[in-house]
Amino acid sequence: MTTPQEPIGSGFGAHSTADDVLRGIDLTGKLALVTGGYSGIGLEATRALAKAGAHVVVPARRPETAAEAVAGIEGVEVDRLDLADLDSVRDFADRFLATGRGIDIVINSAGIMACPETRVGPGWEAQFATNHLGHYALANRLWPAIERGGARVVAVSSGGHHNSPIRWDDVQFEHGYDKWEAYGQAKTANVLFARHLDTLARDRNVRAFSLHPGGILTPLQRHLPKAEMVERGWIDEDGKPLNPSGFKSTQEGAATQVWAATSPALDGLGGVYLEDCEVAGPASPDGSRGGVRDYAVDPEQAARLWALSAELTGVDALAG
């Protein structure tokens, strides 16, 4: 039985903050791993989880920068990890597993968006490789610690998943590149990853969720020209956010991932896509951006993507 994409009456909403959803929750003794936990909504998630008592591990491609960003937040450690480099993923996981610790919370918050065509590893498209394959490999490499902790694994997707399903005939965009379609495919992959991980791991007391954090102006937009953001109505000519654009603060943007990782209201649930601190409904047939597309939670596509990811990365801790 799978969890339906139906709201559960969480009591929170679009303007709830990470601190709001953690009020009354004591994470003392818990270990959380937050990729991207030193910038934007990832940094806010790190701060809020640590404030609630968790010990937070922040893997970072730029560990010196990360250390500066989290300085002053008690209970945070930083280590080196480049999600676009599978050797780096393996090395980080080996170092962590050597400590013998279990993991209670995994938040895959790191990502890139709408970058110029970039190839990594054996020629993989960078958004698919970084946003999905790196996180897939990380979860599988860390599986002994994730299973030991009975963790919740949270994949930060986006409403951008509406831009594209998985392009099975050209996953790596070898025949023409579109930055927004590539981003959409990567974000769909995040949803499918959580869907199938939950299917494979729920009997081992590990649950997985995916989510849309909302629109937030953070360093995620670093690849977008100012003119494009003006054209989209995100900012004005002076670079200031426009109120009608509906952007959240970083505190509000971090709330759904923190809620997914900790809320007792989600006990016994899993494999679902969330938005605004609530289980999202299905996407509307009128093409509006809310909700989740059918192709992103389709169990057959989720299993197919898992198999492809295992083939590409050479790791599948839950096979058999």
N, C-alpha and C positions, 0 to 999 in steps of 0.2 A: 504493500500500500504506500502511495506517495502522498506527500502533503499538498493539498490543493493551493493554488495561487488565490487565496481569499484572505482579506484582512481579518485580524484576530482581536481588534480593539485594544491596541497597545496603550493607549492613553497619551502617547507622544505624537509629534507631528513635524512638519517641515522646519519649524523654528526652534525645536528642542535642541539643546546643546549636549555635548559629550558629558559634561558634568551633570546635566539634568538626568540623563538616562542611567548614570552610575550612582545617583543619590540613594543611599541606603545599602549599597552593594560593597562588601568588603572583599578585596582581592589579595589580602595578606597571604603570603605563601604561594601565590600563583605566579607562573612564569608566562609572559607574553612575548611573542616575536612579531615585530612590526617592520616589514620591508617598507622602505620609503619613510621610515619613522623619524626623519630629521628635517622634513620640509613639508610645507602646506598642511593638508588635513592629516597626513601621517604624523607630523610633529605634534599636532594637537591631540591625536589619539594616544601618542606616547605620554604626553603630559597628563592627560586625564587618567589613563590606566595606572601610571605611577602614583598619582595623587590618591587613587583608591587602594593603594597598597601593593600593586603588582610589581614584580621585578621585570623590567622590559629590556629585551635584547633587540638592538637596532643594527641589522646588517646594512652596510653602505658601500657603494662604489667609491665614494670619497670619504673614507673614515675620519680624516682630519677635519673636514668640513662638518661632518656629522657630530663629532665630539664637541666642536664649538657650539653647534645648534642646541645640543641637549645639556650643555654645561649648566649646572645649577638645578637640574631635575634629579632628585635623589632616586636611586634604585635603577639606573639605566646603564647598560654597557653597550659598547659599539664594537663591531668587528667588520672585516672586509668581505664584501660580496658584490660581484658584478653579475647580474642576472642574464646578461647577454653572453656570458662566457661560462660554458658548462663545466670547465675545469675549476673555475672559481666557485661555482655552486657546490661541486663535490668537495673541494677543500674546506669551504666554510662548514658544510655538514659534518665532515669528518672531525673538525676541531670541536664542534658543538657536541657531537655524540660522545667524544672522548671524555667529556665532563660528567657523563652519566646522568644528566638531568632530564626530566620529562618536560613536556611542553603542554600547557593548559589552553593557550590561545595562540592562533596564528592569524595575523591580518596581512594579507597580500595587498599592500597599499601603493607600492612603487609602480611607476608606469611612465610611458612616454605617449605623446599625443600629436598626431598630424605632423610628423616630422618629414623632412625631405627624404626621398628614397635613399635608404641606408641598408647595407648588407652586413650581417654579422655571422660569425661561425662559418659553416660551409656554404654561405651565400643566402642564409635565411633573411626574410624581410624583418626588419628590426622591431616593428611594433608587435608582430606575432611572436617573435623570438623572446623579446624582453617581457612583455605583458603576460604572455601565456606560457611558453615553453620553459622559461627560466623558473617561473613559479611552480609549474608542474614538476620539474626536476627537483626543485627544492623540497617540496612536500614529500616526494618519494624518497629522496635521500635522508630526510629527517624522520621517516615513518616510525622507526623504533621509539623515538622520543615522543612523537605525536600520539602513538597508540598507548604508550605508558601513561601519558597524562590524560587520556580520554578527552582530547582537545576538541575545541570548535575551530574549524578552519574557515576563514572569511575571505572571499575573493571580491575585491573592490572592482566592480565592473562599471557600467555607465549607461545612461540613456542612449549613448552613442551606439549601443548594440543594434539599435533600430536601423543603422546605416547599412548593415550587411550581415547576411548569414555567413557560415563557413563556405568559402569558395573552393569546393572540393576539386574542381578541375584546374585550379591555379592558386593554391594556398599561399605560395610565396610571391605572388604578383610578378611572375617572370614574363608576362605578356601584357605589360602596361600597368603603370602604378597610379593609384589615386590615394592621396594621404588620408582622406576621410573614410573611404571605403576600407582601407587597411586598418584604420583605427576601429571602425565598426566590427570588422571580423575579429580583431583581437579581443574586443570587449564581449562579443558573443562567446568567444572561446572561454573567457573567464566564467560566464554563467554555466556553460556546459561542463566545465571542469568541476565546479562545485556540485552540479547535479549528479555527475557520475561518481565523484568521490563519496558523496553521501550514500549512494546506492551500494558501493563496495564496502564502506566502513561503518555503517550504522550499527551492524551487529557486533562491532568491536568497540562500541561506545564512543565513536568519533562521528561528529556531525559537521556538515558543511553548508555554507550559505553564500549567496552572491548578492550584490546590491548596486544601486545607483545612489551615489552620495549627494546628488544635486549639483547645480552649477556653482562653482566657486572660482574666483580669480586667484590663482596660485602660480608657482613656477611651472606647472603643467603646460601653461600656454606659451612657454618660452620659444617654441618654434613658429609661432604665428606672427606674421607681420602686423604692425599696428593698424594698417589700413584695412586688413581683413577683419580685425576685431571691431573696428568702427563700423564697417559695412554690415556686420552681423548684429549691430546694435548693443554690443557688450560694453563698450566704453565710448566716451566722447573724444573729440579731437585733442583734448588735453590729457587723455589717458585715464580719466576718472570713470569709475563704473556708473552706468546709467541705471537708475532705480527701476524702470520698467523691465529691465532684463531679468530680474528675479534672482540675482545671485545671492547665495548664502554666505555668511561669515565662515571662517575656518572652524569655529567652535560648533556651528550648526552642521557644517559639511562633514565633520568627523563623527557626528552623533550616530548615524545609522550603522557604521562599521563597529563602533563600540557597543551599541545596542545588540547587534548580531552576535558579538563575541561574548556577551555577559548576561543578557536578559533571561531571567527565569521564565518569562512568558513564552520563550522559544524552546523550553525543555520538551523533548519528545518530538520536536519538529526538525526538519532539515531538507536540504536540496531545493530550497525555494529562493526566489529573487525578492529582495526587499527594496523599499524606497520610503523616505520620510519616516523612518523608525516604525515601519509597518510592513506586513506581507503585502506585496503589490498584487493587483489584479492583472488579468490578461490585458494585453494591448488592445486599444480600441480599433475596430476595423476602419475607422475614418482616417487613419494615418497619423493621429496625434501622438505625441512622444511619451505619454505616461504608460505605465504597465510594462509587461514583458512580452516579447514576441514568442509565438509558439515554437519557432525553430530554435530558440535559445534554451528551452527547457525540454526539448524533445529527447526522450531517453535513448532512442536509436542513434541520433546524431551525437549525443553525449558519449555513448560507448564507442562510436566510430572515431571521435576526436581523441579519446583516451588511447585507443589502439594506435592511432597515427602518432600521438605524442610519445608513446612508449617506443615506437620504431625510430623516431627521429632522435630522441635523447638517449636511448639505450638503457632506460631504467623503468621498472614497473614493480614497485614493492608489494602491490596487492594482486599480482597475477596468480592465477590458479584457483 
